[in-house]
Amino acid sequence: MATTRRPFGTGIVRQTREYTVVPPVWAIGRGEQYNDPESQDHVEGQSLYDLLERQIVPIFYDRGDDNIPREWVRRMKQCLRKLAPMFNTNRMVAQYTGDLYEPASPRCQLLAQNDLARSIELARDKDILRSKWNGVTVVAVNANGDGHFKVGGQMRVEAIVDLNGLAPNFVRVQLFAGPVNAEGRVDHAEAIDMKSTREVSPGRILFTGTLDCKASGRHGYAVRLLPGLADLATPFEPGMITWG
């Protein structure tokens, strides 16, 4: 497995579209990815018009003496049987409840205890983060080995982070790693938390993490910094992220 450290701080966000093709459902494209959104719109627009002209419209107007588009009706019934169990309000409400409302309830109760003491502390900590975040930086990143590892092995990564006066628990340091595609971008990345090891100089902390080499091919990684306050609903809530 070959590894590459890649920057993630800037770049073009590519528009991707995914389809689950369940016959007899029509699909536009096969999940291709495009660098140019305008080119993607043109290609998929032409595909849509082609489907309408050559397949959808002819099937709708293919009728017998009874004036019933039987192939069209068959397809619509099949769509209802396959898609309705997933795309319906009952499923939506159940998913919102299980994924969002139920986890939020105990957190709400926790933050409301003792006259909102933890909520007030969290608000103050957010203010501290905002005032100091621009000075939080990744000073250096190093990894063991020469960039070539065997499947089943491990790569150890170290990062020195200048916390700009923040306590280590204010910042969450992660490895963001995954396979590198033909365009040099990391696909299907996973985030791995790095651990605070020691202070190497005033305000600068050494963080370490380990990447498991699970598959062959080219892989890339970067170090990213997120807010680490435990009472945040998600580390992305304050809208702060720094790449190293």
Residue frames relative to the residue before (quaternion, step in Angstrom):
aa qw qx qy qz dx dy dz
M 1.0000 0.0000 0.0000 0.0000 0.00 0.00 0.00
A 0.1962 -0.7719 0.5961 0.1016 3.58 -0.77 1.03
T 0.1729 -0.8048 0.5627 0.0760 3.57 -0.89 0.91
T 0.0924 -0.7766 0.6226 0.0264 3.51 -1.18 0.68
R 0.2993 -0.7167 0.5948 0.2071 3.54 -0.93 0.85
R 0.0488 -0.8258 0.5610 -0.0293 3.55 -0.63 1.14
P 0.4441 -0.6814 0.5062 0.2868 3.60 -1.03 0.73
F 0.1508 -0.7948 0.5823 0.0804 3.55 -1.04 0.79
G 0.4365 0.7471 -0.4360 0.2473 3.58 1.20 -0.01
T 0.7995 0.1230 -0.0567 0.5852 3.59 1.01 -0.71
G 0.3606 0.7312 -0.5362 0.2185 3.55 -1.23 0.24
I 0.5711 -0.5844 0.4591 0.3486 3.51 -1.35 0.21
V 0.3068 -0.7221 0.5870 0.1997 3.55 -0.91 0.89
R 0.2537 -0.7984 0.5314 0.1263 3.54 -0.51 1.18
Q 0.3968 -0.7055 0.5374 0.2369 3.52 -1.02 0.84
T 0.0391 -0.7990 0.6000 -0.0066 3.56 -0.79 1.01
R 0.1123 -0.7789 0.6146 0.0543 3.53 -1.13 0.67
E 0.1295 -0.8031 0.5800 0.0438 3.54 -0.85 0.96
Y 0.0948 -0.7905 0.6046 0.0248 3.51 -1.05 0.81
T 0.2237 -0.7140 0.6425 0.1653 3.52 -1.14 0.71
V 0.1876 -0.8224 0.5311 0.0799 3.56 -0.27 1.26
V 0.0186 0.7817 -0.6197 0.0671 3.55 -0.47 1.25
P 0.3868 -0.7247 0.5075 0.2602 3.62 -0.35 1.14
P 0.6355 -0.2140 -0.7395 -0.0598 1.60 -1.90 1.61
V 0.2366 0.7803 -0.5408 0.2065 3.61 0.88 0.86
W 0.3605 -0.7125 0.5569 0.2286 3.56 -1.05 0.76
A 0.1406 -0.7865 0.5971 0.0719 3.58 -1.08 0.69
I 0.3273 -0.7111 0.5882 0.2031 3.54 -1.17 0.66
G 0.8257 0.0285 -0.0671 0.5593 3.58 -0.41 1.22
R 0.4369 -0.6818 0.5287 0.2545 3.52 -1.38 -0.10
G 0.6866 -0.4789 0.2781 0.4711 3.58 1.12 0.61
E 0.2876 0.7765 -0.5155 0.2204 3.60 1.19 0.46
Q 0.2986 -0.7304 0.5858 0.1848 3.54 -1.26 0.53
Y 0.1577 -0.7967 0.5818 0.0431 3.54 -1.01 0.92
N 0.4403 -0.6737 0.5254 0.2760 3.55 -1.12 0.69
D 0.7579 0.3301 -0.1635 0.5385 3.58 1.10 -0.74
P 0.3727 -0.7514 0.4944 0.2283 3.66 -0.42 1.13
E 0.6382 0.5276 -0.3423 0.4440 3.60 1.01 -0.72
S 0.6339 0.5093 -0.3243 0.4832 3.56 1.06 -0.75
Q 0.6334 0.5259 -0.3271 0.4640 3.58 1.01 -0.79
D 0.6477 0.5136 -0.3222 0.4614 3.59 0.93 -0.87
H 0.6539 0.5155 -0.3169 0.4542 3.59 0.98 -0.84
V 0.6844 0.4877 -0.2919 0.4566 3.59 0.83 -1.01
E 0.7204 0.4366 -0.2639 0.4698 3.57 0.83 -0.93
G 0.5862 0.5553 -0.3683 0.4608 3.59 1.17 -0.50
Q 0.6531 0.4982 -0.3069 0.4807 3.56 0.99 -0.86
S 0.6329 0.5300 -0.3263 0.4605 3.57 1.05 -0.78
L 0.6393 0.5273 -0.3204 0.4589 3.58 1.02 -0.82
Y 0.6775 0.4832 -0.2950 0.4696 3.58 0.85 -0.93
D 0.6298 0.5312 -0.3336 0.4581 3.57 1.05 -0.74
L 0.6427 0.5121 -0.3180 0.4729 3.59 1.00 -0.82
L 0.6508 0.5192 -0.3160 0.4550 3.56 0.93 -0.89
E 0.7230 0.4679 -0.2556 0.4394 3.57 0.82 -1.03
R 0.7963 0.3623 -0.1643 0.4558 3.57 0.83 -1.00
Q 0.8056 0.2690 -0.1382 0.5095 3.61 1.07 -0.55
I 0.7582 0.4305 -0.2510 0.4205 3.57 0.51 -1.17
V 0.7064 0.4556 -0.2754 0.4664 3.59 0.72 -1.03
P 0.6573 0.4980 -0.3438 0.4492 3.68 0.82 -0.78
I 0.6538 0.5052 -0.3301 0.4565 3.62 0.95 -0.78
F 0.6494 0.5296 -0.3240 0.4391 3.58 0.98 -0.82
Y 0.7626 0.3633 -0.1971 0.4976 3.59 1.00 -0.81
D 0.5011 0.6188 -0.4457 0.4091 3.61 1.24 0.19
R 0.1626 0.8177 -0.5193 0.1876 3.57 0.02 1.33
G 0.4194 -0.7006 0.5243 0.2416 3.50 -1.20 0.63
D 0.7859 -0.3058 0.2308 0.4854 3.53 -1.26 -0.39
D 0.6716 0.4919 -0.2983 0.4668 3.59 1.15 -0.53
N 0.4195 -0.7405 0.4293 0.3022 3.59 1.37 0.04
I 0.5077 0.6194 -0.4349 0.4116 3.60 1.13 0.63
P 0.3215 -0.7464 0.5470 0.2008 3.63 -0.73 1.01
R 0.1853 -0.8608 0.4602 0.1133 3.56 0.38 1.25
E 0.6438 0.5006 -0.3404 0.4681 3.63 0.96 -0.70
W 0.6229 0.5324 -0.3287 0.4696 3.56 1.07 -0.76
V 0.6637 0.4998 -0.3008 0.4681 3.57 0.89 -0.95
R 0.6319 0.5352 -0.3350 0.4496 3.58 0.98 -0.82
R 0.6683 0.4932 -0.3000 0.4692 3.56 0.93 -0.88
M 0.6580 0.5076 -0.3235 0.4525 3.60 0.90 -0.83
K 0.6396 0.5126 -0.3282 0.4696 3.60 0.98 -0.76
Q 0.6456 0.5185 -0.3142 0.4643 3.56 1.02 -0.84
C 0.6290 0.5317 -0.3285 0.4623 3.58 1.03 -0.79
L 0.6588 0.5103 -0.3130 0.4557 3.57 0.92 -0.90
R 0.6583 0.5156 -0.3168 0.4478 3.58 0.94 -0.84
K 0.7573 0.4100 -0.2138 0.4611 3.58 0.91 -0.90
L 0.7718 0.3943 -0.1994 0.4573 3.59 0.96 -0.82
A 0.5978 0.6101 -0.3711 0.3642 3.60 1.00 -0.73
P 0.6411 0.5275 -0.3614 0.4243 3.68 0.90 -0.69
M 0.7184 0.4122 -0.2527 0.5002 3.60 1.14 -0.51
F 0.7716 0.3070 -0.1647 0.5322 3.61 0.83 -0.94
N 0.4578 0.6408 -0.4925 0.3705 3.54 0.21 1.33
T 0.6560 -0.5537 0.3533 0.3718 3.56 -1.22 0.48
N 0.6083 0.5585 -0.3643 0.4305 3.60 1.01 -0.71
R 0.6673 0.4830 -0.2997 0.4813 3.57 0.91 -0.88
M 0.6396 0.5399 -0.3260 0.4395 3.59 0.96 -0.85
V 0.6853 0.4774 -0.2915 0.4664 3.58 0.85 -0.98
A 0.6441 0.5180 -0.3246 0.4599 3.60 0.98 -0.83
Q 0.6668 0.4951 -0.3086 0.4637 3.60 0.97 -0.79
Y 0.6317 0.5162 -0.3320 0.4736 3.59 0.97 -0.79
T 0.6628 0.5199 -0.3087 0.4417 3.57 0.94 -0.92
G 0.7275 0.4468 -0.2479 0.4579 3.56 0.83 -1.01
D 0.7436 0.4285 -0.2279 0.4598 3.57 0.95 -0.87
L 0.8172 0.2655 -0.1062 0.5004 3.59 1.02 -0.74
Y 0.7569 0.4291 -0.2529 0.4231 3.58 0.53 -1.14
E 0.6812 0.4854 -0.3049 0.4554 3.61 0.84 -0.89
P 0.6716 0.4574 -0.3301 0.4804 3.68 0.87 -0.71
A 0.6539 0.5336 -0.3215 0.4294 3.60 1.08 -0.68
S 0.5916 0.6204 -0.3717 0.3564 3.58 1.05 -0.67
P 0.7071 0.4212 -0.3021 0.4810 3.69 0.69 -0.88
R 0.6129 0.5352 -0.3634 0.4536 3.61 1.06 -0.62
C 0.6308 0.5295 -0.3310 0.4605 3.57 1.00 -0.79
Q 0.6618 0.5034 -0.3048 0.4645 3.58 0.92 -0.88
L 0.6436 0.5309 -0.3190 0.4495 3.57 1.02 -0.84
L 0.7070 0.4597 -0.2651 0.4675 3.58 0.90 -0.92
A 0.6670 0.5066 -0.3029 0.4548 3.59 1.21 -0.43
Q 0.5080 0.6745 -0.4187 0.3341 3.61 1.20 -0.27
N 0.8467 0.1685 -0.1269 0.4885 3.57 -1.28 0.52
D 0.6706 -0.5240 0.2916 0.4366 3.53 0.85 1.08
L 0.6780 -0.5318 0.2777 0.4246 3.57 0.92 1.02
A 0.1920 0.8281 -0.5112 0.1269 3.59 1.14 0.56
R 0.7055 0.4488 -0.2814 0.4708 3.62 0.84 -0.92
S 0.6009 0.5483 -0.3584 0.4580 3.60 1.11 -0.59
I 0.6544 0.5050 -0.3053 0.4728 3.56 0.97 -0.87
E 0.6543 0.5030 -0.3110 0.4714 3.58 0.97 -0.86
L 0.6414 0.5216 -0.3223 0.4612 3.59 0.99 -0.81
A 0.6418 0.5204 -0.3248 0.4602 3.59 0.95 -0.83
R 0.6545 0.4996 -0.3139 0.4728 3.60 0.99 -0.82
D 0.6559 0.5085 -0.3165 0.4594 3.59 0.97 -0.84
K 0.6133 0.5359 -0.3487 0.4638 3.59 1.06 -0.66
D 0.6356 0.5207 -0.3282 0.4659 3.57 1.00 -0.79
I 0.6358 0.5194 -0.3252 0.4692 3.58 1.00 -0.80
L 0.6339 0.5339 -0.3227 0.4572 3.59 0.97 -0.89
R 0.6796 0.5018 -0.2970 0.4450 3.57 0.82 -0.99
S 0.6830 0.5014 -0.2946 0.4420 3.57 0.99 -0.79
K 0.7836 0.3416 -0.1633 0.4925 3.59 1.10 -0.62
W 0.4884 0.7234 -0.4213 0.2462 3.61 1.17 -0.44
N 0.6396 0.5516 -0.3486 0.4063 3.61 0.91 -0.78
G 0.6963 0.4555 -0.2764 0.4810 3.58 1.20 -0.42
V 0.5315 0.6047 -0.4144 0.4244 3.59 1.29 -0.01
T 0.0818 0.8258 -0.5446 0.1212 3.58 -0.54 1.17
V 0.4152 -0.6328 0.5833 0.2948 3.52 -1.35 0.39
V 0.2758 -0.8013 0.5138 0.1338 3.56 -0.44 1.24
A 0.8027 -0.0921 0.1090 0.5791 3.60 0.91 -0.90
V 0.1062 -0.7640 0.6335 0.0609 3.53 -1.24 0.63
N 0.0360 0.7969 -0.6005 0.0551 3.57 -0.85 0.98
A 0.1150 -0.7772 0.6156 0.0611 3.56 -1.21 0.63
N 0.5086 -0.6397 0.4744 0.3273 3.55 -1.14 0.58
G 0.7421 0.4218 -0.2922 0.4313 3.56 -1.25 0.28
D 0.5564 -0.6208 0.4570 0.3101 3.54 -1.40 -0.08
G 0.6754 -0.4954 0.2930 0.4611 3.59 1.24 0.33
H 0.6952 0.3929 -0.2659 0.5399 3.59 1.27 -0.05
F 0.0313 0.8123 -0.5760 0.0863 3.54 -0.68 1.15
K 0.4555 -0.6698 0.5153 0.2798 3.55 -1.20 0.54
V 0.5733 -0.5652 0.4622 0.3718 3.54 -1.18 0.60
G 0.7378 0.3368 -0.2899 0.5081 3.54 -0.82 1.05
G 0.6114 0.5458 -0.3451 0.4573 3.56 1.28 -0.23
Q 0.3576 -0.7143 0.5576 0.2257 3.53 -1.33 -0.13
M 0.1992 -0.7441 0.6234 0.1343 3.53 -1.20 0.60
R 0.2407 -0.7713 0.5780 0.1145 3.56 -0.83 1.04
V 0.1003 -0.7984 0.5936 0.0117 3.56 -0.82 1.06
E 0.1215 -0.7762 0.6166 0.0507 3.55 -1.00 0.90
A 0.0415 -0.7849 0.6182 0.0070 3.55 -1.06 0.79
I 0.2257 -0.7366 0.6233 0.1342 3.55 -0.97 0.92
V 0.0799 -0.8167 0.5713 -0.0174 3.56 -0.65 1.17
D 0.2755 -0.7225 0.6120 0.1660 3.55 -0.95 0.95
L 0.2410 -0.8242 0.5026 0.1000 3.57 -0.40 1.26
N 0.3550 -0.7736 0.4704 0.2329 3.60 1.27 0.05
G 0.7625 -0.3929 0.1967 0.4750 3.57 0.94 0.89
L 0.5429 0.6126 -0.4113 0.4011 3.60 1.23 -0.05
A 0.5027 -0.6041 0.5120 0.3466 3.56 -1.21 0.46
P 0.6345 -0.5693 0.3539 0.3848 3.64 -1.04 0.64
N 0.6560 0.5243 -0.3346 0.4276 3.62 1.02 -0.63
F 0.5608 0.5954 -0.3886 0.4244 3.59 1.27 -0.11
V 0.7665 0.3204 -0.1509 0.5358 3.58 1.18 -0.52
R 0.1966 -0.7514 0.6224 0.0967 3.53 -1.04 0.90
V 0.1401 -0.7986 0.5841 0.0376 3.56 -0.63 1.18
Q 0.0137 -0.8266 0.5605 -0.0489 3.55 -0.75 1.07
L 0.3521 -0.6390 0.6330 0.2589 3.49 -1.38 0.44
F 0.1267 -0.7658 0.6286 0.0498 3.55 -0.91 0.97
A 0.1458 0.8382 -0.4913 0.1865 3.57 -0.10 1.30
G 0.2199 0.7622 -0.5919 0.1425 3.52 -1.27 0.55
P 0.6904 -0.4612 0.3430 0.4393 3.60 -1.28 0.02
V 0.3707 -0.7210 0.5504 0.1997 3.56 -1.14 0.76
N 0.3274 -0.7623 0.5251 0.1896 3.58 -0.78 1.01
A 0.7512 -0.4121 0.2756 0.4359 3.56 -1.33 -0.01
E 0.6747 0.4783 -0.2898 0.4816 3.59 1.21 -0.45
G 0.5629 -0.6322 0.3759 0.3771 3.58 1.26 0.10
R 0.5685 0.5761 -0.3894 0.4397 3.58 1.22 0.37
V 0.4792 -0.6652 0.4932 0.2910 3.55 -1.16 0.62
D 0.1616 -0.7827 0.5978 0.0623 3.57 -0.83 1.07
H 0.8568 0.1238 -0.0752 0.4948 3.55 -1.25 0.55
A 0.1520 0.8312 -0.5175 0.1349 3.55 0.92 0.95
E 0.2016 -0.7371 0.6279 0.1474 3.53 -1.28 0.47
A 0.3390 -0.7288 0.5625 0.1938 3.55 -1.16 0.67
I 0.0849 -0.7988 0.5955 -0.0098 3.55 -0.79 1.12
D 0.3903 -0.7356 0.5040 0.2293 3.58 -0.67 1.09
M 0.2605 -0.7375 0.6056 0.1465 3.54 -1.08 0.85
K 0.3831 -0.7457 0.5102 0.1922 3.57 -1.12 0.72
S 0.4711 -0.6420 0.5300 0.2915 3.52 -1.14 0.76
T 0.1942 -0.8245 0.5274 0.0661 3.57 -0.66 1.16
R 0.7587 -0.2644 0.2146 0.5553 3.57 0.72 -1.03
E 0.4937 -0.6191 0.5150 0.3283 3.53 -1.32 0.28
V 0.2447 -0.8012 0.5328 0.1196 3.58 -0.60 1.14
S 0.7571 -0.0700 0.0297 0.6489 3.57 1.27 -0.43
P 0.7154 -0.4567 0.2764 0.4507 3.61 -1.15 0.37
G 0.8467 0.1284 -0.1270 0.5005 3.57 -0.68 1.14
R 0.6925 0.4361 -0.2723 0.5060 3.60 1.25 -0.14
I 0.1303 -0.8214 0.5552 -0.0037 3.53 -0.63 1.24
L 0.3385 -0.7173 0.5743 0.2028 3.55 -1.09 0.79
F 0.0870 -0.7761 0.6243 0.0163 3.54 -0.84 1.08
T 0.1193 -0.7968 0.5903 0.0490 3.57 -1.02 0.80
G 0.0228 0.7843 -0.6193 0.0285 3.54 -1.21 0.65
T 0.2903 -0.7617 0.5615 0.1423 3.55 -1.25 0.44
L 0.1949 -0.7567 0.6152 0.1044 3.54 -1.01 0.92
D 0.2874 -0.7407 0.5815 0.1751 3.57 -0.86 0.96
C 0.3277 -0.7430 0.5536 0.1848 3.57 -0.82 1.02
K 0.0584 -0.8655 0.4972 -0.0167 3.56 0.08 1.32
A 0.8071 0.1189 -0.0377 0.5771 3.60 1.12 -0.53
S 0.5337 -0.6161 0.4730 0.3344 3.55 -1.25 0.44
G 0.5687 0.5965 -0.4440 0.3515 3.56 -1.30 0.16
R 0.6515 -0.5045 0.3948 0.4064 3.53 -1.35 -0.05
H 0.0348 -0.7806 0.6240 -0.0123 3.52 -0.99 0.94
G 0.1577 -0.7905 0.5863 0.0801 3.55 -1.16 0.62
Y 0.0728 -0.7949 0.6003 0.0493 3.54 -1.24 0.34
A 0.0514 -0.7519 0.6543 0.0618 3.51 -1.35 0.34
V 0.3838 -0.6828 0.5661 0.2569 3.55 -1.29 0.33
R 0.0217 -0.7984 0.6017 0.0089 3.57 -0.89 0.89
L 0.2846 -0.7445 0.5874 0.1404 3.53 -1.23 0.66
L 0.0201 -0.7810 0.6234 -0.0302 3.54 -0.97 0.98
P 0.6051 -0.5126 0.4303 0.4311 3.59 -1.19 0.26
G 0.2264 -0.8218 0.5160 0.0844 3.57 -0.91 0.92
L 0.3398 0.7597 -0.4994 0.2408 3.60 1.21 0.21
A 0.4889 -0.7185 0.4187 0.2636 3.56 -0.72 1.11
D 0.7160 0.4700 -0.2652 0.4428 3.61 1.02 -0.68
L 0.4370 0.6702 -0.4826 0.3563 3.60 1.20 0.16
A 0.5276 -0.6151 0.4767 0.3406 3.57 -1.08 0.69
T 0.7585 -0.0889 0.0790 0.6407 3.56 1.14 -0.76
P 0.5602 -0.6161 0.4127 0.3692 3.63 -1.00 0.60
F 0.6375 0.5300 -0.3307 0.4508 3.58 1.21 -0.32
E 0.4263 0.7464 -0.4340 0.2698 3.59 1.27 -0.20
P 0.7327 0.4209 -0.2803 0.4554 3.68 0.79 -0.83
G 0.4377 -0.7151 0.4492 0.3088 3.60 1.24 -0.22
M 0.5390 0.5991 -0.4112 0.4260 3.59 1.08 0.71
I 0.1867 0.7537 -0.6159 0.1329 3.54 -0.95 0.92
T 0.0641 -0.7842 0.6171 0.0085 3.55 -1.03 0.87
W 0.2232 -0.7793 0.5757 0.1071 3.55 -0.91 0.97
G 0.2296 -0.7783 0.5709 0.1247 3.53 -1.11 0.76
